[in-house]
């Protein structure tokens, strides 16, 4: 137990940029993500939030990456088709020894995913077509591919309109 205690004391900030406190993050995923981080960190997993809300335009730029723009493919979702566009998705990374985000293959992604699922989140590590281990999302009653059905509502009234429509607590 003593070794774990030291490990926990040496964990780096879980949300150094305050992403979870942004007005564009739905309170339901905020609370669930905080619970995931708390539980994972109590087990010594040095996790951090790296991404939350993305505009439709930002999502399109990420989608272009590795396709029509330089870089590796990082998403299969076009703008409007990602839960990030509605403040209902978060990406997590591990902290390295210097507190910088890393995505090592040998990290305990499976445990992170188990904790996320136990908190009622959909974990991207369970996706069939594009495994996205850092990704978690919250959309009870809707499937992972249903995000695009919200784009018209978003364009009419922004996040408030989408969130009111979904009625998540």
N, C-alpha and C positions, 0 to 999 in steps of 0.2 A: 504493500500500500504506500509506503514511503516514497518509492520511485514514481508512482503515479502522481502523488501529490506534487513532487518537484516538477514533473512534466506539466501538470495543470497550471502551476504558477508561472511557467515559462511560455504559455500560449500567447500568441500575438492577438492583436485586436480582431474581433469577429466582423466588424462593419466599420472599418477605418474612415470611410467616406460618407457614412450616414445614409447609405442607399435605402435601407429599410424605413427610414424616417421620412422619406420623400412623400410629398402629397400625391404622387402618381402611383403609389403602391397601395393596393387594396388592404384594408386592415386585417382581413381574414388570412391572407397569405403572409402578411407581416407577422402576426401572432404565431402562426404555424412555423414559419421559418425561424423565428426567435426560439421556439421550443426545440426545433431540430438542432440549432446551434448549441443551445444550452446542454442538451442531452449528449450530443456528440463530443462536445468539449469536456464534459464531465468524464468521458471515457478516454480523454487524451487526444482526440482528433483535433488538430489545429486548423480549423476551417475558417473561411472568411467569405463574405459576400463580395462578388465582383461585378454583378450586373443586375439591373432590375427593369424598370420601365424603359422602353425604346419607342421612339416615334416611328411611324410607318416609313418615313424616309430613311431613318437610320437602319431599320430592318432591311430595306431594299439594298442599302449599301453593303450590309453584311452578307446578304444573299448573293450579291454580285461577286464577292470575294471568292477566288478560286474558280470562277466561271468567266466573267468578263473583266474582272479586276485582279490585280496581283494578290497572292496569298493562298492559304489553304481554305478549303470549304469548311465553314464553321456552323452553318445552319442550312436546313432544307426548307425553311419557312420564308416566304416572301412577305413584304410589308402587308399588314392587315391579317396575316395568317398565323401570327405568333401570339401566344398568350402574353409575351412581354409588352406588346402594343396596347394591352388593356390593364397593365399593372397587376397581372395575375401570374407572373413567372419570375423566378429568381435564378441566377447562376451562382454557384459556389465553387471555390477553389480551396486548395490547401495552402497554408503559409509555409514558405521555406524557412531556413534558420534565421534569415534576416527580416522575416515578416513580409516577404513579397509573395504574390500569388504564383502558384505552380500547379500543374496538372499531371503529376507523375503517374505513369502506368501502374506502378507497384503500390500506390496509395490504397487505403482501405475504402474504396468507392462503394463496395458492396454494403459495408456497415452503414455508411452515410445513407445509402438508398433505403436500407431497412428502416432506419430511424425516420426518414422522410415519409415513407409509406405508412408507418405506424401513426404519424401525425396527420394522416388524411390527404397527403399530397401525392400527385403523380410524379414519379421519378423518371427522368429521361434515360437512365440506364436500362429501363425496361422497354424502351422503344424498339420496334422490330426493324424498321427501315433505316433509321439513322440514330444509332446509340449516342446519347448525349448525357454522359454521367454527371456533369456539373449541374444540370438543369432540373429544377422542380417547378411544378405549376399547380394551380388550384382552380378547379372548375367543376364542382359536383353537378351531376346531371347532364354534362356535356362531354363529348369525346375529345381526345387530343386534337383531332382534325377539325373541330367545330369553330375554332377561333375566327375564321374568315366570315362566319355568319354574323359576326358582331360589327363588321366594318361600317355598314350603312348607319347603324345606331351611333357609332363613334363619330362619324362624319357629321351627323345631325346634332349631337349634343355632347361630344367628348366623353371622358371617363365617367362623369356623373350619370349620363344617360345609360351607358353600358352597365354600370354598377347597379343602378336602380332597376334596370331590366332583369339582371341576374338575381337580385335580392339576397345576395350572400351576407350572412352575419359575421 
